[in-house]
Amino acid sequence: MLESPRLLITSFRSDNAKALLQYYLDNWTYLAPFEPTRPANYFSLDNFNKMAKESEKNFKSEQGFQFILFSKQTQSVIGICSFTGVVKGPFQACYLGYSIAKNQQNQGLMTEALEVCCQYIFQTIGLNRIMANYLPDNLASERLLTKLGFEKEGYAKRYLQIAGQWQDHVLTAKLNDSCK
């Protein structure tokens, strides 16, 4: 478990699958424009339990790191962040994805969480590069990533299928300063 001043940050496990499912159910209308289209069975406890088992396996093998952000004050899930597509060898990199509940925005909580989680990925896992990409009109993500020290590296047309449409993305990365 990781911790920040206002958050408890845990890996996605079977014992918190129900809480994560509730987060998605409560926030899906808000999150849908930033997410891939989901199949009908996605929002089931059975599916979230399966995803939790896969997450536990990936965490143990260092192939991916999915974190759930719990408010210390309310003990409820306020967001998630995931470090996926981990590549070792000479690349030592991964992709970052994240979301926060609509009612938790603009409080610095995601900045707080990602500072701790990126530090874990760099210092404990030892990766050299974390890549994060965002929709060009998502100014909140642009501000967040800039604040965290991510630098723009490019622009990719039709990069990901989001909300049923192929969408362009701004490509950014943060480098581990201790890897020279």
N, C-alpha and C positions, 0 to 999 in steps of 0.2 A: 504494500500500500504506500502510495505517495501522499504528500500533504502540502497544502499551501495555507496561507492565513485563514481563508474562508472555505476551503474545500478539502474533502477527502477524495482521493483519486484511487480507484481500484481497477484491476483488470476485469474484463468481462468474463464472468464465470456463471455456472449453472445457478448458483445461489442468488444471483442478482438479475437473472433473465426476466423475471416478472416485472421488476422495477423498470428495466430498460424498455420492455414492451409498453408499459404504461406511459413512459416518456414519449415514445413514438405516437401512441394513440392520442395523447393530449396535445401534441404539437404537429401532427401530420399536415394539417391545412397550411400552417406556416412553413414547414420544411419542404413540402412537395415541389415547389419551383426550383429547389436546389438539389434534388435527389433524382436518381434513376426511377423510372416507372417500376412499381412493385407489383408482383403477382397477388392475386386475391388471398392466397394462403400465407402471405408474408406476415400479416399481423395476427399471428396465433402464438400461444404460449409454446406449443410443440415446436414451431419453427424457431422461436427465440432460444429454446433449450438446445436445439441442434446447432444453432449458430454459436451458442456459448461453449459447447463442447469443442467445436472447431477453433474458436478463439483460444481456449485453454491449450489445445494442441499446438497452435501456432506460437503462443507465448512461450511455451516450454521449449520449443525447437528454435526459437528466435527468428521465426519467419514472419511474424506480425505481432503488433502490440495494440490491442483495443482497450481503451480506458473509459470508465464511466465516472462522471464527475458528480459527486454528492455534496450538497450544501451541508456544512457543519451545523447551521442553524436549524434547518428543517428536516434533515436527513433524506431529502428527496433528490431524485436525479434531476440535474439542471442542464446537463449536456454530455457530450461524448467527444473523444478524439481518438483517431486511429492512425497508426503508423504501419502501412501495408506495403506489399511489394518489396520486401526487404531483400536486397541483393548483397551478398558478402563478396569475398575475393577482392579484386582490385577496385571495385566500384564502391562498396561500403555505403549504400544509400537506401532510402525508402521514400514513400509518399505519405504526406499528412492529409488527413481529412478531419473535419470537425463540424459540430453543430451545437447550438445552445437554444434553450427554450425561449420562446418569444418574450415571456415575461421576465427573463433574466438578462436581456440585452442591455448594453450601454452602462454596465456596472464594473467593467474591467475583469469580470470573472473568467472569460476565455483567455485573456492575456495572462492572468494569474496561473491558470491551469497549464497553458502551453509553455510558459517559462519553465515550470517544473518538469513537464513531460519531455520537452526537447532536451533539457539538461540530462534527464535519465537516458534518453536515446544516445546522446553524445558521450556521456561519461561512463555509464554502466554497460551499454551495449557496444559502444565504441564506433558508431557509424561516423562517416565523414560528411555526409550530405543528407539534408531533409528537403524534399521538394514538395511544394504546395502550389496548386493551381486554382484559379478562381475565374468566375464569369466576369467579363469586362465591366458590366454594370453593377457588380456587387461591391459597392464602395466600402461597406463595413469590413469585408474580408481584406480589401486592399489596405485599409488603415491598420487593421490588426496585424497583418503580415509585415507591413513596413515597420510598425512599432516593435515587433519581435526580431527585426534584423534580417528578414528575408529580402533578397534583391531580385528585381525583375531580370529574367534571362531570355524572355521571348514571348511570342504570341503564336498560338496554335489554332488554326482554323478547324472547325468541326472536330474538336478534340474528344469530347465525351458526349454520350447521349444522356441528357438531363431533361426530366419532365417530358420524355417522349420525343425530344428534338435534338439533333446534333448541334452542339453549341461550341462556339469559340471559347478559348480560355487564355488568360494571361499566365505565363509560366514563371514561377519564382523558386528560389532555393536559399537555404541557410546552410553555411558551412561550419564545421566544427573547428574552432580556432586552435584547439590543441592538436589537431592533425596537420602537420606541415610537411 
